[in-house]
Structure formats: C-alpha cells, structure tokens
Amino acid sequence: MDETPVDMAIRFQSGLIASATGSAFDGGGDAYKQLRHYFASHLDTKAKLVRRCSDLGQFWGFIKYERARYAERRDLVWDAFRPLIEHLEANDRPPGSEAIGPALQRFDSEHVAAAWQKALDRRVADPEGAITAAHTLLETVCKHVLDVASIPCSADADLPKLWALVAEQLNLAPHQHQETVFKAILGNCQAVVNNLGTTRNRVGDAHGHGRNPVKPKARHAELAVNLAGTMASFIVSTWQERQEAK
C-alpha cells in the first residue's frame, strides 16, 4: 500500500520523537531531509511545517536545550506537528468523530475538546499515549459534570467511580431503569468504561511496565479513542438535554 501524506507526517513526527528521546530517526538523516523537502515543497503544507532545523544535527542541538525531559520533548514535537497533521487528516477522521468533536467543543473547549484532540492526534503515532488520552477525556468530562452539579468526589476517584457518580446524576445507571433493554445498554456502557480504565492501566503510558510489556497497535488505540469519544459524547448530550429542560 502506498504511503499517504498522513502516514508520512506521522513517520516524520515519530522519527523526531525518537531522535529527541534517545533513539534514532528511522532511515536516518536522509529520510529526515526527504520528508522535510516533501512537505516544504507543497503549498498547502509548507506554511504548516516547522522548518527551523535543516538536518538532524540541528534538530538535536535545538531540542536538547529547549526541553530537558523526554515527556516535555514529546509534547513539544506533538504540538509542533498538530497543524500539519490536522490539515492532512481533515478528510481522514475516524467514523463518527465529525459529530463527537463539535459536541465536546461546545461543552468545554478548553479542557474536554483539548483532551479529545490529543487522543485523535496520538492514535497512530503513539498508541499508548492515545489510550491514556482517551481515558483522560472521559475523566475530564465526568469531573466537569460533577463540578457543575456540585457533586463531591474524592480526588483519587478512578474512572469507573466517576462514571458511576455521573450516571446516577443523569439517570443513566442500570438500576434506575425497569426496561430490560435499557438496563442492558447502560450496563454495557459501564462495562466499556471499566475496561477502558483497565486498558489504560495495562498498556497506556501513564504507568511503568515490566520487562515484557503489552504493546498496543494503532487499531487498538483507535478503538479505545472511538469508544471514549462515544461515551463522552453520550454524557455531554444527556447533560445538555437536562440543562435545557430546566
């Protein structure tokens, strides 16, 4: 299969992250120059390309002083590539994301929408980070609802606990319904949330791992991101509907 511009941008981004965190750019300096030249030679991507460093030596000279920690360097590269990848992915979004994104943006553009965007950005180049970001998205939505509703919760409450509190507040807990089909659907929603929490703990990048860690692939990350986006959108839609009915 031919490499798409999105694939190339993600490869470029991944190579720079590797170079910035103790590994090597896949293909070395020649691959770096080829990718840089490709995006710099197209009018629609030239303006979105970070063109400060002409070769890997210059990049290393920049990044080693700009950010001291590996995590900070990853964030810097992700943020720098976001405009380019967003542009290229405009017609390559996961199914349903066109509906999820605007709903989350209206709900809370500063935190919730930012968490959704981070999950989208990382699902191919950084599956572990995308799974963690998907988990963070749901946590952020739940905490936002609980804060606005003035419902107390402990600072160390995990995602299943947060979801349970929000579900109770929004009449989405299975025990609040008599219809078998609704109880089953809402029970499955709780199961999805519980499993997202487990997945993040086992394969996300929020915790350390042993000698033989499970390495998620892009398809696993995309599933986690899509599930988290759907659950978050469901909570947001229910919350907004109840606010409008008051």
Salt bridges, closest charged atoms under 4 A:
GLU3 OE2 - ARG11 NE 2.78
ASP44 OD2 - HIS87 NE2 3.16
GLU66 OE2 - ARG67 NH1 3.25
ASP75 OD1 - ARG122 NH2 3.13
ASP79 OD1 - ARG82 NH2 3.49
GLU89 OE1 - ARG93 NH1 3.63
GLU89 OE2 - ARG123 NH2 3.82
ASP108 OD2 - HIS111 ND1 3.39
ASP108 OD2 - HIS144 ND1 3.72
GLU110 OE2 - HIS111 NE2 3.71
ASP121 OD2 - ARG82 NE 2.52
GLU128 OE2 - LYS215 NZ 2.84
GLU139 OE2 - HIS135 ND1 3.78
GLU168 OE1 - HIS175 NE2 2.95
